[in-house]
Amino acid sequence: MNNFGKIKYTYNTLLAEGIAKNSSKEKVAFKKYIKTIKENKSLKTQFDIYYNIENKIENDGWKALVYIDECISLINTFSKEEIKKANSLINESDLIKNAKVEIDENKSKLYEAIDTLISTVKSSSTIDKIVEAKHTIVDYILNNKKEDKVEGGYGLPNSVLSEIIVEKFNEEYVDLTESEKEVISVIIGSDKSDKESLYKKTIKECLTLINNRLAESSGNIKEKLLTTKETLLEKQYNEETFLTDVSKVLELKNSLTNN
């Protein structure tokens, strides 16, 4: 798999699975993936192209076509070989190679079309292929709908995270702690006030665990605990970043409980 869009989609799905299972393997891989993109201009440019086109909403076909051309032109400063080599940097891990992720049909066609425009050398024999790819993307943009607000930090819509988390919850239920089960149940069917109460409750539990640790700690450990406590005291509930925030706080609580 050398298609940047499909690689991006796979990493997003693996991240959601990692949050659902409270598994660090997927989260670590995702952070490495983000770091690699930030440090590689070709990858960063591709990320911007796919993100901009995937989220573009337009009802004028001509404007959509011009938008596509302008987006794709951003990659022209890189050779086809540079792009291929850059993509291999985020496509070599066993986690990605062994991932079995089903991509939505419309998104899959979109990613294929964008990849065609990026990777195809323009010539008299490839014009039909390029035109067909542009037609596919224009059709996607004209029929695109506004998605959920995006989770801070991870770049995933609430609906994507929630759907995959619930699915993984059903698969992994027996392995979850009581705290994790409570988080899942709130995600599935609760309103804003329940989520806020759960978030504040989890932070309060973390603070209690930290206070207990402080009584028997000293030196660097005590300093780190105090820094963590200060950070927690500054935390505020944010509905848009709830899934990300509560996952991190729950991770901290499990760490304080088990270590």
C-alpha positions as CSV (number, residue, x, y, z in Angstrom):
1,M,0.0,0.0,0.0
2,N,1.6,3.2,-1.2
3,N,-1.5,5.4,-1.5
4,F,-1.1,8.2,1.1
5,G,-4.9,8.5,1.6
6,K,-5.3,4.9,2.5
7,I,-2.3,4.9,4.8
8,K,-3.7,8.0,6.5
9,Y,-7.1,6.3,6.9
10,T,-5.5,3.2,8.3
11,Y,-3.5,5.1,10.9
12,N,-6.6,7.0,12.0
13,T,-8.5,3.7,12.4
14,L,-5.7,2.1,14.3
15,L,-5.6,5.1,16.7
16,A,-9.3,4.8,17.4
17,E,-8.8,1.0,18.1
18,G,-5.9,1.9,20.4
19,I,-8.1,4.3,22.3
20,A,-10.9,1.7,22.5
21,K,-8.6,-1.0,23.8
22,N,-6.4,1.4,25.8
23,S,-3.4,-0.1,23.9
24,S,-0.3,2.0,23.7
25,K,1.0,0.2,20.6
26,E,-1.4,1.9,18.2
27,K,-1.0,5.3,19.9
28,V,2.8,5.1,19.8
29,A,2.7,4.2,16.1
30,F,0.3,7.1,15.4
31,K,2.5,9.6,17.2
32,K,5.5,8.4,15.2
33,Y,3.5,8.7,12.0
34,I,2.5,12.3,12.8
35,K,6.1,13.2,13.7
36,T,7.4,11.8,10.4
37,I,4.8,13.8,8.4
38,K,5.8,17.0,10.2
39,E,9.5,16.4,9.4
40,N,9.0,15.4,5.7
41,K,7.9,18.2,3.3
42,S,6.6,15.7,0.7
43,L,4.4,13.9,3.3
44,K,3.2,17.2,4.8
45,T,2.2,18.4,1.4
46,Q,0.3,15.2,0.6
47,F,-1.4,15.4,4.0
48,D,-2.6,18.9,3.2
49,I,-3.8,17.9,-0.3
50,Y,-5.8,14.9,0.9
51,Y,-7.2,16.7,3.9
52,N,-8.2,19.8,1.9
53,I,-9.9,17.8,-0.9
54,E,-11.5,15.3,1.4
55,N,-13.1,18.1,3.4
56,K,-14.0,20.5,0.5
57,I,-17.6,21.3,0.0
58,E,-18.6,23.1,-3.2
59,N,-21.7,23.2,-5.4
60,D,-20.1,24.7,-8.5
61,G,-18.3,22.0,-10.6
62,W,-16.0,24.5,-12.3
63,K,-14.8,25.9,-9.0
64,A,-14.3,22.4,-7.7
65,L,-12.2,21.5,-10.7
66,V,-10.0,24.6,-10.3
67,Y,-9.7,23.8,-6.6
68,I,-8.4,20.3,-7.4
69,D,-5.9,21.6,-9.9
70,E,-4.5,24.1,-7.4
71,C,-4.3,21.5,-4.6
72,I,-2.5,19.0,-6.8
73,S,-0.1,21.7,-8.1
74,L,1.4,21.9,-4.5
75,I,3.1,18.5,-5.0
76,N,4.8,19.5,-8.3
77,T,8.0,20.5,-6.6
78,F,8.6,16.9,-5.6
79,S,9.6,14.1,-8.0
80,K,7.6,10.9,-8.3
81,E,10.5,9.0,-6.8
82,E,10.7,11.5,-3.8
83,I,7.0,11.0,-3.1
84,K,7.2,7.2,-3.3
85,K,10.2,7.1,-1.0
86,A,8.5,9.5,1.5
87,N,5.4,7.3,1.6
88,S,7.5,4.3,2.4
89,L,8.6,6.0,5.6
90,I,5.0,5.7,7.0
91,N,4.2,2.4,5.3
92,E,6.9,0.0,6.6
93,S,5.7,-0.9,10.1
94,D,4.3,-4.3,10.7
95,L,1.3,-2.6,12.3
96,I,0.3,-1.0,8.9
97,K,1.4,-4.0,6.8
98,N,-0.8,-6.4,8.8
99,A,-3.7,-4.0,9.4
100,K,-7.0,-5.2,8.0
101,V,-9.0,-2.0,7.7
102,E,-12.1,-1.7,5.5
103,I,-12.2,1.7,3.8
104,D,-15.5,3.3,2.9
105,E,-16.1,2.9,-0.8
106,N,-16.5,6.5,-1.6
107,K,-13.3,7.4,0.3
108,S,-11.4,4.6,-1.3
109,K,-12.4,5.9,-4.8
110,L,-11.4,9.4,-3.7
111,Y,-8.0,8.3,-2.5
112,E,-7.4,6.3,-5.7
113,A,-8.3,9.3,-7.8
114,I,-6.1,11.7,-5.8
115,D,-3.2,9.2,-6.0
116,T,-3.7,9.0,-9.8
117,L,-3.3,12.8,-10.2
118,I,-0.2,12.8,-7.9
119,S,1.6,9.8,-9.3
120,T,0.6,9.7,-13.0
121,V,3.1,11.3,-15.5
122,K,1.1,13.5,-17.9
123,S,1.2,12.3,-21.5
124,S,-1.1,11.8,-24.5
125,S,-1.6,8.2,-23.3
126,T,-2.6,9.1,-19.8
127,I,-5.0,12.0,-20.4
128,D,-8.2,9.9,-20.2
129,K,-7.0,8.4,-16.9
130,I,-6.3,11.9,-15.5
131,V,-9.7,13.2,-16.7
132,E,-11.5,10.3,-15.2
133,A,-9.7,10.8,-11.8
134,K,-10.6,14.5,-11.8
135,H,-14.3,13.6,-12.6
136,T,-14.3,11.3,-9.6
137,I,-13.0,13.9,-7.3
138,V,-15.3,16.7,-8.6
139,D,-18.3,14.3,-8.1
140,Y,-17.1,13.7,-4.5
141,I,-16.8,17.4,-3.7
142,L,-20.2,18.2,-5.2
143,N,-21.8,15.6,-3.0
144,N,-19.7,16.1,0.1
145,K,-21.4,16.8,3.4
146,K,-20.2,18.6,6.4
147,E,-18.8,16.1,8.9
148,D,-18.7,16.1,12.7
149,K,-16.4,18.5,14.5
150,V,-12.9,17.1,14.7
151,E,-11.3,15.8,17.9
152,G,-8.4,18.0,19.0
153,G,-4.9,16.4,18.6
154,Y,-5.8,13.4,16.6
155,G,-7.7,14.8,13.6
156,L,-10.6,12.3,13.8
157,P,-14.3,13.1,13.6
158,N,-16.3,12.2,16.7
159,S,-18.5,9.9,14.7
160,V,-15.5,7.8,13.6
161,L,-14.0,7.5,17.0
162,S,-17.3,6.7,18.7
163,E,-18.3,4.1,16.1
164,I,-15.0,2.2,16.2
165,I,-14.7,2.5,20.0
166,V,-18.2,1.0,20.4
167,E,-17.3,-1.8,18.0
168,K,-14.1,-2.6,19.8
169,F,-15.8,-2.4,23.1
170,N,-18.2,-5.2,22.0
171,E,-15.2,-7.3,20.9
172,E,-13.0,-6.6,23.9
173,Y,-15.5,-6.2,26.7
174,V,-14.2,-8.9,29.0
175,D,-10.7,-7.3,29.0
176,L,-11.8,-3.8,30.1
177,T,-11.6,-2.4,33.6
178,E,-14.7,-1.0,35.3
179,S,-13.5,2.5,34.6
180,E,-13.1,1.8,30.9
181,K,-16.5,0.2,30.8
182,E,-18.0,3.3,32.3
183,V,-16.3,5.5,29.7
184,I,-17.7,3.4,26.9
185,S,-21.2,3.4,28.3
186,V,-21.1,7.2,28.5
187,I,-19.8,7.5,24.9
188,I,-22.5,5.2,23.6
189,G,-25.6,7.0,25.1
190,S,-25.0,9.9,27.3
191,D,-25.5,13.6,27.0
192,K,-23.0,16.5,27.6
193,S,-23.6,16.7,31.3
194,D,-22.9,13.0,31.9
195,K,-19.6,13.3,29.9
196,E,-18.6,16.3,31.8
197,S,-19.4,14.6,35.1
198,L,-17.4,11.5,34.1
199,Y,-14.4,13.6,33.0
200,K,-14.3,15.6,36.3
201,K,-14.8,12.4,38.3
202,T,-11.9,10.7,36.6
203,I,-9.6,13.8,37.2
204,K,-10.6,13.8,40.8
205,E,-9.8,10.1,41.2
206,C,-6.3,10.8,39.6
207,L,-5.7,13.7,42.0
208,T,-6.6,11.4,44.9
209,L,-4.1,8.8,43.7
210,I,-1.4,11.4,43.2
211,N,-2.0,12.8,46.7
212,N,-1.6,9.3,48.2
213,R,1.6,8.9,46.2
214,L,3.0,12.2,47.3
215,A,2.9,11.2,50.9
216,E,5.4,8.5,50.3
217,S,7.5,10.0,47.4
218,S,10.6,12.3,47.3
219,G,13.1,13.7,44.8
220,N,12.3,13.5,41.0
221,I,9.3,11.3,41.5
222,K,7.7,13.8,43.9
223,E,8.5,16.7,41.5
224,K,6.9,14.8,38.5
225,L,3.8,14.0,40.6
226,L,3.4,17.7,41.6
227,T,3.8,18.8,38.0
228,T,1.1,16.2,36.9
229,K,-1.2,17.4,39.7
230,E,-0.8,21.0,38.6
231,T,-1.6,20.1,35.0
232,L,-4.7,18.2,36.1
233,L,-6.0,21.1,38.2
234,E,-5.9,23.3,35.1
235,K,-7.8,20.8,33.0
236,Q,-11.3,22.0,31.8
237,Y,-14.0,19.9,30.1
238,N,-14.2,20.4,26.4
239,E,-17.0,18.6,24.5
240,E,-15.1,18.7,21.2
241,T,-12.0,16.9,22.6
242,F,-13.8,14.7,25.2
243,L,-12.7,11.4,23.7
244,T,-9.1,12.3,23.5
245,D,-9.0,14.0,26.9
246,V,-10.8,11.3,28.8
247,S,-8.6,8.6,27.2
248,K,-5.5,10.4,28.4
249,V,-6.8,10.9,31.9
250,L,-8.0,7.3,32.1
251,E,-4.6,6.2,30.9
252,L,-3.0,8.2,33.7
253,K,-5.4,6.7,36.3
254,N,-4.6,3.2,35.2
255,S,-0.9,3.9,35.4
256,L,-1.2,5.4,38.9
257,T,-3.3,2.4,40.0
258,N,-1.1,-0.3,38.6
259,N,2.4,1.0,39.2
